[in-house]
């Protein structure tokens, strides 16, 4: 059982809350570099927190493919 615990902890640590993540954290997403990460934060600051994961596609340069490749990693948490 102890062998499974680190895997679960690792999966949980891979989740990125797009409402609170820093540029460095957002840049860990697939297809997102530092410039796109900064755009996500700019959008969040200008428009308020994202209400659903799909809203990330409203950020210029972030499309459905980016959302698809990061499904299960991007989360919305209070």
C-alpha positions as CSV (number, residue, x, y, z in Angstrom):
1,X,0.0,0.0,0.0
2,X,2.8,2.5,0.8
3,X,4.0,2.1,-2.8
4,X,0.8,3.6,-4.1
5,X,0.8,6.6,-1.8
6,X,3.6,8.5,-3.6
7,X,1.9,8.0,-6.9
8,X,-1.3,9.6,-5.6
9,X,0.6,12.4,-4.0
10,X,2.5,13.0,-7.3
11,X,-0.8,13.1,-9.3
12,X,-2.3,15.6,-6.9
13,X,0.8,17.9,-7.0
14,X,0.5,18.0,-10.8
15,X,-2.8,19.8,-10.7
16,X,-2.6,23.5,-11.4
17,X,-5.3,25.8,-10.1
18,X,-5.5,28.4,-12.9
19,X,-7.1,30.9,-10.5
20,X,-4.0,31.1,-8.2
21,X,-1.1,29.7,-10.2
22,X,2.0,31.8,-10.8
23,X,3.7,32.2,-14.2
24,X,6.2,29.5,-13.3
25,X,3.4,27.1,-12.4
26,X,1.3,27.9,-15.5
27,X,4.3,27.4,-17.7
28,X,4.5,23.8,-16.6
29,X,1.3,23.2,-18.6
30,X,1.7,21.5,-22.0
31,X,1.8,24.1,-24.9
32,X,2.1,27.0,-22.4
33,X,5.3,28.9,-22.1
34,X,6.2,31.9,-20.0
35,X,4.5,34.4,-22.4
36,X,1.3,32.5,-22.5
37,X,1.4,32.0,-18.8
38,X,1.7,35.7,-18.3
39,X,-1.3,36.2,-20.6
40,X,-3.4,33.8,-18.5
41,X,-2.5,35.9,-15.4
42,X,-3.3,39.2,-17.2
43,X,-6.6,37.8,-18.3
44,X,-7.4,36.6,-14.8
45,X,-6.5,40.0,-13.2
46,X,-8.6,41.9,-15.8
47,X,-11.6,39.6,-15.8
48,X,-11.7,38.0,-12.4
49,X,-11.2,34.3,-11.6
50,X,-12.1,31.6,-14.1
51,X,-15.4,30.0,-13.2
52,X,-14.8,26.8,-15.2
53,X,-11.7,25.1,-16.7
54,X,-13.0,25.7,-20.2
55,X,-12.8,29.5,-19.7
56,X,-9.0,29.3,-20.2
57,X,-9.7,29.2,-23.9
58,X,-10.9,32.8,-23.7
59,X,-7.2,33.8,-23.2
60,X,-5.6,34.9,-26.5
61,X,-3.3,32.1,-27.7
62,X,-4.9,29.4,-25.5
63,X,-7.1,27.2,-27.6
64,X,-9.0,24.0,-27.4
65,X,-5.9,21.9,-28.1
66,X,-4.1,23.3,-25.1
67,X,-7.2,22.6,-22.9
68,X,-7.4,19.1,-24.2
69,X,-3.8,18.3,-23.6
70,X,-4.0,19.6,-20.0
71,X,-7.3,17.9,-19.1
72,X,-7.2,16.6,-15.6
73,X,-4.2,18.9,-14.8
74,X,-6.0,22.3,-14.9
75,X,-8.4,22.8,-12.0
76,X,-10.5,25.5,-10.5
77,X,-10.4,25.8,-6.8
78,X,-11.5,28.5,-4.4
